[in-house]
């Protein structure tokens, strides 16, 4: 949780400084901008609400579980890494280092 909180402290400003200040940034990027700005708010709320309604939520590694299988089971999936290596050291305290071939 400490690493997550650290990321949440710097991500909005870093994203804004790098991307939102670009000259001639296309308006068609507005949806993407919203998703990134709310990635640690909207999606977790969606997962919690789904669980409150009795739904199942699966955390998956992209190369191991196709989303279609989770959806067919009436559940929803959320990625566990998102392609970021920021979480690897903490995760390797709990999971084997060979869990994700994309990172190793």
N, CA, C and O atoms as CSV, one atom per row, in Angstrom:
chain,resi,resn,atom,element,x,y,z
A,1,UNK,N,N,0.809,-1.189,0.000
A,1,UNK,CA,C,0.000,0.000,0.000
A,1,UNK,C,C,0.856,1.259,0.000
A,1,UNK,O,O,0.471,2.282,-0.566
A,2,UNK,N,N,2.028,1.177,0.642
A,2,UNK,CA,C,2.894,2.364,0.665
A,2,UNK,C,C,3.319,2.748,-0.753
A,2,UNK,O,O,3.320,3.926,-1.110
A,3,UNK,N,N,3.680,1.743,-1.560
A,3,UNK,CA,C,4.101,2.041,-2.929
A,3,UNK,C,C,2.940,2.608,-3.734
A,3,UNK,O,O,3.129,3.531,-4.527
A,4,UNK,N,N,1.747,2.069,-3.540
A,4,UNK,CA,C,0.565,2.565,-4.237
A,4,UNK,C,C,0.318,4.025,-3.867
A,4,UNK,O,O,0.052,4.861,-4.731
A,5,UNK,N,N,0.411,4.321,-2.566
A,5,UNK,CA,C,0.202,5.691,-2.120
A,5,UNK,C,C,1.257,6.637,-2.696
A,5,UNK,O,O,0.951,7.778,-3.040
A,6,UNK,N,N,2.503,6.159,-2.800
A,6,UNK,CA,C,3.566,6.975,-3.392
A,6,UNK,C,C,3.247,7.290,-4.844
A,6,UNK,O,O,3.412,8.423,-5.296
A,7,UNK,N,N,2.789,6.278,-5.569
A,7,UNK,CA,C,2.440,6.479,-6.974
A,7,UNK,C,C,1.297,7.477,-7.104
A,7,UNK,O,O,1.337,8.373,-7.947
A,8,UNK,N,N,0.279,7.319,-6.264
A,8,UNK,CA,C,-0.876,8.213,-6.329
A,8,UNK,C,C,-0.506,9.660,-6.011
A,8,UNK,O,O,-1.172,10.585,-6.477
A,9,UNK,N,N,0.541,9.860,-5.229
A,9,UNK,CA,C,0.984,11.210,-4.908
A,9,UNK,C,C,1.614,11.911,-6.112
A,9,UNK,O,O,1.443,13.119,-6.281
A,10,UNK,N,N,2.333,11.172,-6.944
A,10,UNK,CA,C,3.078,11.807,-8.032
A,10,UNK,C,C,2.426,11.655,-9.402
A,10,UNK,O,O,2.693,12.458,-10.295
A,11,UNK,N,N,1.582,10.649,-9.589
A,11,UNK,CA,C,1.037,10.366,-10.918
A,11,UNK,C,C,0.244,11.525,-11.519
A,11,UNK,O,O,0.508,11.895,-12.663
A,12,UNK,N,N,-0.711,12.112,-10.806
A,12,UNK,CA,C,-1.482,13.190,-11.452
A,12,UNK,C,C,-0.614,14.349,-11.933
A,12,UNK,O,O,-0.778,14.826,-13.055
A,13,UNK,N,N,0.291,14.791,-11.103
A,13,UNK,CA,C,1.152,15.904,-11.494
A,13,UNK,C,C,2.092,15.511,-12.627
A,13,UNK,O,O,2.297,16.276,-13.570
A,14,UNK,N,N,2.664,14.301,-12.524
A,14,UNK,CA,C,3.586,13.849,-13.575
A,14,UNK,C,C,2.858,13.709,-14.907
A,14,UNK,O,O,3.373,14.136,-15.941
A,15,UNK,N,N,1.672,13.120,-14.893
A,15,UNK,CA,C,0.898,12.958,-16.123
A,15,UNK,C,C,0.547,14.322,-16.701
A,15,UNK,O,O,0.658,14.547,-17.906
A,16,UNK,N,N,0.123,15.224,-15.828
A,16,UNK,CA,C,-0.218,16.576,-16.289
A,16,UNK,C,C,0.973,17.300,-16.874
A,16,UNK,O,O,0.875,17.932,-17.926
A,17,UNK,N,N,2.105,17.206,-16.184
A,17,UNK,CA,C,3.308,17.902,-16.655
A,17,UNK,C,C,3.808,17.357,-17.990
A,17,UNK,O,O,4.271,18.117,-18.840
A,18,UNK,N,N,3.715,16.059,-18.171
A,18,UNK,CA,C,4.257,15.438,-19.379
A,18,UNK,C,C,3.280,15.510,-20.546
A,18,UNK,O,O,3.671,15.848,-21.663
A,19,UNK,N,N,2.003,15.193,-20.293
A,19,UNK,CA,C,1.067,15.040,-21.409
A,19,UNK,C,C,0.079,16.198,-21.573
A,19,UNK,O,O,-0.135,16.682,-22.685
A,20,UNK,N,N,-0.508,16.629,-20.491
A,20,UNK,CA,C,-1.577,17.618,-20.613
A,20,UNK,C,C,-1.085,18.999,-21.003
A,20,UNK,O,O,-1.884,19.857,-21.378
A,21,UNK,N,N,0.200,19.223,-20.921
A,21,UNK,CA,C,0.767,20.509,-21.322
A,21,UNK,C,C,1.266,20.508,-22.767
A,21,UNK,O,O,1.814,21.509,-23.227
A,22,UNK,N,N,1.088,19.417,-23.477
A,22,UNK,CA,C,1.556,19.333,-24.860
A,22,UNK,C,C,0.802,20.318,-25.745
A,22,UNK,O,O,-0.417,20.457,-25.643
A,23,UNK,N,N,1.532,20.990,-26.604
A,23,UNK,CA,C,0.908,21.861,-27.586
A,23,UNK,C,C,0.138,21.011,-28.583
A,23,UNK,O,O,0.599,19.943,-28.985
A,24,UNK,N,N,-1.030,21.484,-28.979
A,24,UNK,CA,C,-1.844,20.823,-29.998
A,24,UNK,C,C,-2.251,19.399,-29.624
A,24,UNK,O,O,-2.406,18.552,-30.503
A,25,UNK,N,N,-2.426,19.125,-28.323
A,25,UNK,CA,C,-2.883,17.797,-27.904
A,25,UNK,C,C,-4.301,17.605,-28.439
A,25,UNK,O,O,-5.176,18.433,-28.186
A,26,UNK,N,N,-4.533,16.517,-29.178
A,26,UNK,CA,C,-5.850,16.308,-29.797
A,26,UNK,C,C,-6.965,16.188,-28.756
A,26,UNK,O,O,-6.781,15.568,-27.708
A,27,UNK,N,N,-8.110,16.780,-29.049
A,27,UNK,CA,C,-9.265,16.664,-28.155
A,27,UNK,C,C,-9.710,15.219,-28.029
A,27,UNK,O,O,-10.307,14.840,-27.022
A,28,UNK,N,N,-9.427,14.409,-29.040
A,28,UNK,CA,C,-9.822,13.004,-28.992
A,28,UNK,C,C,-9.099,12.241,-27.884
A,28,UNK,O,O,-9.452,11.098,-27.594
A,29,UNK,N,N,-8.093,12.854,-27.262
A,29,UNK,CA,C,-7.382,12.234,-26.146
A,29,UNK,C,C,-8.086,12.474,-24.810
A,29,UNK,O,O,-7.635,11.966,-23.783
A,30,UNK,N,N,-9.178,13.234,-24.804
A,30,UNK,CA,C,-9.856,13.573,-23.561
A,30,UNK,C,C,-10.315,12.344,-22.778
A,30,UNK,O,O,-10.189,12.309,-21.554
A,31,UNK,N,N,-10.844,11.340,-23.470
A,31,UNK,CA,C,-11.288,10.128,-22.763
A,31,UNK,C,C,-10.095,9.430,-22.118
A,31,UNK,O,O,-10.167,9.009,-20.964
A,32,UNK,N,N,-9.015,9.311,-22.854
A,32,UNK,CA,C,-7.801,8.709,-22.303
A,32,UNK,C,C,-7.314,9.518,-21.095
A,32,UNK,O,O,-6.936,8.945,-20.074
A,33,UNK,N,N,-7.323,10.811,-21.211
A,33,UNK,CA,C,-6.911,11.671,-20.102
A,33,UNK,C,C,-7.763,11.404,-18.864
A,33,UNK,O,O,-7.247,11.346,-17.747
A,34,UNK,N,N,-9.070,11.241,-19.069
A,34,UNK,CA,C,-9.976,10.944,-17.958
A,34,UNK,C,C,-9.639,9.599,-17.331
A,34,UNK,O,O,-9.556,9.485,-16.108
A,35,UNK,N,N,-9.445,8.588,-18.159
A,35,UNK,CA,C,-9.158,7.245,-17.643
A,35,UNK,C,C,-7.889,7.260,-16.796
A,35,UNK,O,O,-7.868,6.698,-15.701
A,36,UNK,N,N,-6.848,7.888,-17.288
A,36,UNK,CA,C,-5.592,7.933,-16.543
A,36,UNK,C,C,-5.767,8.729,-15.251
A,36,UNK,O,O,-5.249,8.337,-14.206
A,37,UNK,N,N,-6.485,9.829,-15.318
A,37,UNK,CA,C,-6.642,10.653,-14.117
A,37,UNK,C,C,-7.472,9.958,-13.041
A,37,UNK,O,O,-7.333,10.274,-11.859
A,38,UNK,N,N,-8.326,9.024,-13.428
A,38,UNK,CA,C,-9.214,8.346,-12.488
A,38,UNK,C,C,-8.874,6.870,-12.288
A,38,UNK,O,O,-9.664,6.129,-11.701
A,39,UNK,N,N,-7.721,6.440,-12.763
A,39,UNK,CA,C,-7.400,5.019,-12.761
A,39,UNK,C,C,-7.372,4.420,-11.353
A,39,UNK,O,O,-7.623,3.228,-11.181
A,40,UNK,N,N,-7.074,5.229,-10.368
A,40,UNK,CA,C,-7.046,4.722,-8.999
A,40,UNK,C,C,-8.282,5.132,-8.218
A,40,UNK,O,O,-8.294,5.064,-6.989
A,41,UNK,N,N,-9.319,5.556,-8.921
A,41,UNK,CA,C,-10.558,5.940,-8.263
A,41,UNK,C,C,-11.761,5.245,-8.875
A,41,UNK,O,O,-12.485,4.532,-8.181
A,42,UNK,N,N,-11.981,5.446,-10.170
A,42,UNK,CA,C,-13.151,4.905,-10.841
A,42,UNK,C,C,-13.107,3.374,-10.901
A,42,UNK,O,O,-14.091,2.718,-10.561
A,43,UNK,N,N,-11.999,2.809,-11.323
A,43,UNK,CA,C,-11.923,1.352,-11.478
A,43,UNK,C,C,-12.050,0.617,-10.141
A,43,UNK,O,O,-12.832,-0.330,-10.056
A,44,UNK,N,N,-11.321,1.007,-9.099
A,44,UNK,CA,C,-11.532,0.317,-7.815
A,44,UNK,C,C,-12.976,0.426,-7.324
A,44,UNK,O,O,-13.513,-0.538,-6.779
A,45,UNK,N,N,-13.602,1.573,-7.509
A,45,UNK,CA,C,-15.000,1.730,-7.101
A,45,UNK,C,C,-15.897,0.775,-7.882
A,45,UNK,O,O,-16.829,0.198,-7.322
A,46,UNK,N,N,-15.618,0.607,-9.170
A,46,UNK,CA,C,-16.388,-0.317,-10.001
A,46,UNK,C,C,-16.241,-1.750,-9.496
A,46,UNK,O,O,-17.224,-2.487,-9.425
A,47,UNK,N,N,-15.022,-2.145,-9.146
A,47,UNK,CA,C,-14.779,-3.499,-8.651
A,47,UNK,C,C,-15.487,-3.744,-7.319
A,47,UNK,O,O,-16.077,-4.805,-7.113
A,48,UNK,N,N,-15.428,-2.774,-6.426
A,48,UNK,CA,C,-16.078,-2.899,-5.116
A,48,UNK,C,C,-17.588,-2.991,-5.273
A,48,UNK,O,O,-18.235,-3.807,-4.616
A,49,UNK,N,N,-18.150,-2.162,-6.138
A,49,UNK,CA,C,-19.593,-2.187,-6.376
A,49,UNK,C,C,-20.024,-3.533,-6.953
A,49,UNK,O,O,-21.064,-4.067,-6.568
A,50,UNK,N,N,-19.248,-4.075,-7.856
A,50,UNK,CA,C,-19.550,-5.382,-8.444
A,50,UNK,C,C,-19.564,-6.459,-7.357
A,50,UNK,O,O,-20.443,-7.321,-7.347
A,51,UNK,N,N,-18.597,-6.409,-6.449
A,51,UNK,CA,C,-18.549,-7.373,-5.352
A,51,UNK,C,C,-19.739,-7.207,-4.402
A,51,UNK,O,O,-20.298,-8.198,-3.933
A,52,UNK,N,N,-20.124,-5.973,-4.121
A,52,UNK,CA,C,-21.265,-5.726,-3.239
A,52,UNK,C,C,-22.547,-6.331,-3.799
A,52,UNK,O,O,-23.432,-6.737,-3.046
A,53,UNK,N,N,-22.638,-6.386,-5.118
A,53,UNK,CA,C,-23.809,-6.961,-5.779
A,53,UNK,C,C,-23.695,-8.484,-5.915
A,53,UNK,O,O,-24.525,-9.116,-6.569
A,54,UNK,N,N,-22.667,-9.066,-5.297
A,54,UNK,CA,C,-22.497,-10.509,-5.331
A,54,UNK,C,C,-21.634,-11.012,-6.471
A,54,UNK,O,O,-21.475,-12.221,-6.639
A,55,UNK,N,N,-21.079,-10.108,-7.252
A,55,UNK,CA,C,-20.242,-10.502,-8.376
A,55,UNK,C,C,-18.834,-10.879,-7.943
A,55,UNK,O,O,-18.367,-10.486,-6.874
A,56,UNK,N,N,-18.189,-11.629,-8.772
A,56,UNK,CA,C,-16.809,-12.045,-8.518
A,56,UNK,C,C,-15.855,-11.147,-9.299
A,56,UNK,O,O,-16.165,-10.698,-10.403
A,57,UNK,N,N,-14.686,-10.894,-8.704
A,57,UNK,CA,C,-13.634,-10.124,-9.336
A,57,UNK,C,C,-12.375,-10.975,-9.320
A,57,UNK,O,O,-11.981,-11.499,-8.278
A,58,UNK,N,N,-11.753,-11.108,-10.472
A,58,UNK,CA,C,-10.516,-11.867,-10.584
A,58,UNK,C,C,-9.368,-10.934,-10.918
A,58,UNK,O,O,-9.475,-10.113,-11.829
A,59,UNK,N,N,-8.285,-11.054,-10.193
A,59,UNK,CA,C,-7.047,-10.372,-10.545
A,59,UNK,C,C,-6.248,-11.315,-11.412
A,59,UNK,O,O,-6.018,-12.463,-11.031
A,60,UNK,N,N,-5.819,-10.849,-12.577
A,60,UNK,CA,C,-5.151,-11.746,-13.516
A,60,UNK,C,C,-3.850,-11.156,-14.049
A,60,UNK,O,O,-3.639,-9.943,-14.056
A,61,UNK,N,N,-3.002,-12.053,-14.486
A,61,UNK,CA,C,-1.852,-11.669,-15.284
A,61,UNK,C,C,-2.267,-11.907,-16.726
A,61,UNK,O,O,-2.779,-12.978,-17.052
A,62,UNK,N,N,-2.057,-10.937,-17.582
A,62,UNK,CA,C,-2.614,-10.939,-18.936
A,62,UNK,C,C,-2.270,-12.181,-19.748
A,62,UNK,O,O,-3.088,-12.630,-20.551
A,63,UNK,N,N,-1.108,-12.733,-19.564
A,63,UNK,CA,C,-0.719,-13.860,-20.410
A,63,UNK,C,C,-1.276,-15.189,-19.927
A,63,UNK,O,O,-1.153,-16.195,-20.626
A,64,UNK,N,N,-1.881,-15.215,-18.756
A,64,UNK,CA,C,-2.351,-16.477,-18.206
A,64,UNK,C,C,-3.848,-16.695,-18.303
A,64,UNK,O,O,-4.285,-17.840,-18.419
A,65,UNK,N,N,-4.645,-15.649,-18.261
A,65,UNK,CA,C,-6.099,-15.807,-18.229
A,65,UNK,C,C,-6.746,-14.861,-19.237
A,65,UNK,O,O,-6.721,-13.644,-19.055
A,66,UNK,N,N,-7.327,-15.424,-20.302
A,66,UNK,CA,C,-8.058,-14.560,-21.233
A,66,UNK,C,C,-9.283,-13.943,-20.546
A,66,UNK,O,O,-10.009,-14.641,-19.836
A,67,UNK,N,N,-9.513,-12.660,-20.749
A,67,UNK,CA,C,-10.671,-11.994,-20.145
A,67,UNK,C,C,-11.979,-12.695,-20.500
A,67,UNK,O,O,-12.913,-12.711,-19.698
A,68,UNK,N,N,-12.051,-13.271,-21.693
A,68,UNK,CA,C,-13.287,-13.918,-22.125
A,68,UNK,C,C,-13.700,-15.044,-21.183
A,68,UNK,O,O,-14.894,-15.266,-20.979
A,69,UNK,N,N,-12.747,-15.748,-20.613
A,69,UNK,CA,C,-13.069,-16.833,-19.675
A,69,UNK,C,C,-13.660,-16.250,-18.397
A,69,UNK,O,O,-14.636,-16.781,-17.867
A,70,UNK,N,N,-13.086,-15.180,-17.907
A,70,UNK,CA,C,-13.607,-14.524,-16.702
A,70,UNK,C,C,-15.014,-13.999,-16.966
A,70,UNK,O,O,-15.912,-14.198,-16.148
A,71,UNK,N,N,-15.213,-13.333,-18.098
A,71,UNK,CA,C,-16.527,-12.787,-18.435
A,71,UNK,C,C,-17.563,-13.907,-18.586
A,71,UNK,O,O,-18.706,-13.753,-18.157
A,72,UNK,N,N,-17.173,-15.015,-19.183
A,72,UNK,CA,C,-18.085,-16.150,-19.360
A,72,UNK,C,C,-18.530,-16.719,-18.018
A,72,UNK,O,O,-19.605,-17.312,-17.916
A,73,UNK,N,N,-17.708,-16.541,-16.992
A,73,UNK,CA,C,-18.051,-17.010,-15.648
A,73,UNK,C,C,-18.889,-15.985,-14.894
A,73,UNK,O,O,-19.184,-16.170,-13.713
A,74,UNK,N,N,-19.276,-14.899,-15.575
A,74,UNK,CA,C,-20.087,-13.873,-14.942
A,74,UNK,C,C,-19.302,-12.976,-14.003
A,74,UNK,O,O,-19.879,-12.344,-13.119
A,75,UNK,N,N,-18.014,-12.918,-14.184
A,75,UNK,CA,C,-17.150,-12.111,-13.324
A,75,UNK,C,C,-16.509,-10.998,-14.140
A,75,UNK,O,O,-16.704,-10.908,-15.352
A,76,UNK,N,N,-15.740,-10.151,-13.459
A,76,UNK,CA,C,-14.950,-9.152,-14.154
A,76,UNK,C,C,-13.495,-9.300,-13.725
A,76,UNK,O,O,-13.201,-9.790,-12.635
A,77,UNK,N,N,-12.600,-8.874,-14.592
A,77,UNK,CA,C,-11.170,-9.040,-14.341
A,77,UNK,C,C,-10.494,-7.689,-14.198
A,77,UNK,O,O,-10.935,-6.681,-14.752
A,78,UNK,N,N,-9.430,-7.702,-13.451
A,78,UNK,CA,C,-8.572,-6.531,-13.360
A,78,UNK,C,C,-7.132,-7.007,-13.423
A,78,UNK,O,O,-6.770,-8.005,-12.799
A,79,UNK,N,N,-6.322,-6.299,-14.168
A,79,UNK,CA,C,-4.920,-6.681,-14.311
A,79,UNK,C,C,-4.150,-6.443,-13.029
A,79,UNK,O,O,-4.400,-5.473,-12.314
A,80,UNK,N,N,-3.220,-7.324,-12.745
A,80,UNK,CA,C,-2.440,-7.212,-11.523
A,80,UNK,C,C,-1.176,-6.394,-11.689
A,80,UNK,O,O,-0.612,-5.925,-10.700
A,81,UNK,N,N,-0.719,-6.211,-12.918
A,81,UNK,CA,C,0.532,-5.454,-13.036
A,81,UNK,C,C,0.401,-4.232,-13.937
A,81,UNK,O,O,1.080,-3.231,-13.707
A,82,UNK,N,N,-0.425,-4.283,-14.922
A,82,UNK,CA,C,-0.569,-3.149,-15.826
A,82,UNK,C,C,0.695,-2.838,-16.606
A,82,UNK,O,O,0.826,-1.751,-17.168
A,83,UNK,N,N,1.636,-3.789,-16.646
A,83,UNK,CA,C,2.868,-3.587,-17.385
A,83,UNK,C,C,3.891,-2.747,-16.647
A,83,UNK,O,O,4.943,-2.429,-17.203
A,84,UNK,N,N,3.610,-2.386,-15.420
A,84,UNK,CA,C,4.506,-1.538,-14.657
A,84,UNK,C,C,5.435,-2.373,-13.790
A,84,UNK,O,O,4.999,-3.336,-13.161
A,85,UNK,N,N,6.696,-2.013,-13.755
A,85,UNK,CA,C,7.642,-2.716,-12.901
A,85,UNK,C,C,7.738,-2.090,-11.512
A,85,UNK,O,O,8.511,-2.551,-10.672
A,86,UNK,N,N,6.955,-1.043,-11.273
A,86,UNK,CA,C,6.964,-0.338,-10.000
A,86,UNK,C,C,6.631,-1.271,-8.836
A,86,UNK,O,O,7.127,-1.081,-7.726
A,87,UNK,N,N,5.789,-2.280,-9.087
A,87,UNK,CA,C,5.272,-3.152,-8.038
A,87,UNK,C,C,6.067,-4.433,-7.875
A,87,UNK,O,O,5.811,-5.189,-6.938
A,88,UNK,N,N,7.015,-4.703,-8.745
A,88,UNK,CA,C,7.672,-6.004,-8.791
A,88,UNK,C,C,8.333,-6.389,-7.469
A,88,UNK,O,O,8.107,-7.496,-6.979
A,89,UNK,N,N,9.124,-5.528,-6.891
A,89,UNK,CA,C,9.840,-5.883,-5.666
A,89,UNK,C,C,8.892,-6.282,-4.543
A,89,UNK,O,O,9.147,-7.257,-3.837
A,90,UNK,N,N,7.817,-5.552,-4.372
A,90,UNK,CA,C,6.837,-5.902,-3.346
A,90,UNK,C,C,6.123,-7.199,-3.661
A,90,UNK,O,O,5.885,-8.017,-2.772
A,91,UNK,N,N,5.784,-7.389,-4.920
A,91,UNK,CA,C,5.090,-8.610,-5.329
A,91,UNK,C,C,5.942,-9.857,-5.171
A,91,UNK,O,O,5.432,-10.928,-4.840
A,92,UNK,N,N,7.237,-9.718,-5.406
A,92,UNK,CA,C,8.118,-10.881,-5.302
A,92,UNK,C,C,8.306,-11.344,-3.858
A,92,UNK,O,O,8.855,-12.421,-3.626
A,93,UNK,N,N,7.866,-10.562,-2.903
A,93,UNK,CA,C,7.888,-11.013,-1.510
A,93,UNK,C,C,6.798,-12.048,-1.262
A,93,UNK,O,O,6.882,-12.832,-0.317
A,94,UNK,N,N,5.767,-12.046,-2.121
A,94,UNK,CA,C,4.623,-12.931,-1.944
A,94,UNK,C,C,4.541,-13.988,-3.043
A,94,UNK,O,O,4.203,-15.141,-2.777
A,95,UNK,N,N,4.848,-13.594,-4.273
A,95,UNK,CA,C,4.732,-14.486,-5.432
A,95,UNK,C,C,6.111,-14.878,-5.940
A,95,UNK,O,O,7.079,-14.144,-5.741
A,96,UNK,N,N,6.205,-16.033,-6.597
A,96,UNK,CA,C,7.498,-16.438,-7.178
A,96,UNK,C,C,7.978,-15.430,-8.219
A,96,UNK,O,O,7.171,-14.800,-8.903
A,97,UNK,N,N,9.279,-15.285,-8.331
A,97,UNK,CA,C,9.843,-14.326,-9.285
A,97,UNK,C,C,9.532,-14.712,-10.728
A,97,UNK,O,O,9.592,-13.860,-11.615
A,98,UNK,N,N,9.205,-15.961,-10.979
A,98,UNK,CA,C,8.934,-16.417,-12.344
A,98,UNK,C,C,7.464,-16.297,-12.721
A,98,UNK,O,O,7.062,-16.836,-13.753
A,99,UNK,N,N,6.649,-15.615,-11.929
A,99,UNK,CA,C,5.212,-15.529,-12.185
A,99,UNK,C,C,4.914,-14.847,-13.517
A,99,UNK,O,O,4.039,-15.301,-14.254
A,100,UNK,N,N,5.611,-13.785,-13.833
A,100,UNK,CA,C,5.310,-13.030,-15.046
A,100,UNK,C,C,6.503,-13.037,-15.999
A,100,UNK,O,O,7.526,-12.417,-15.710
A,101,UNK,N,N,6.382,-13.731,-17.130
A,101,UNK,CA,C,7.483,-13.795,-18.085
A,101,UNK,C,C,7.745,-12.447,-18.776
A,101,UNK,O,O,8.815,-12.256,-19.354
A,102,UNK,N,N,6.800,-11.523,-18.725
A,102,UNK,CA,C,7.025,-10.222,-19.354
A,102,UNK,C,C,7.988,-9.367,-18.558
A,102,UNK,O,O,8.677,-8.516,-19.121
A,103,UNK,N,N,8.044,-9.581,-17.264
A,103,UNK,CA,C,8.885,-8.780,-16.394
A,103,UNK,C,C,10.246,-9.438,-16.179
A,103,UNK,O,O,11.263,-8.748,-16.110
A,104,UNK,N,N,10.271,-10.741,-16.075
A,104,UNK,CA,C,11.530,-11.445,-15.802
A,104,UNK,C,C,12.391,-11.568,-17.040
A,104,UNK,O,O,13.483,-12.134,-16.979
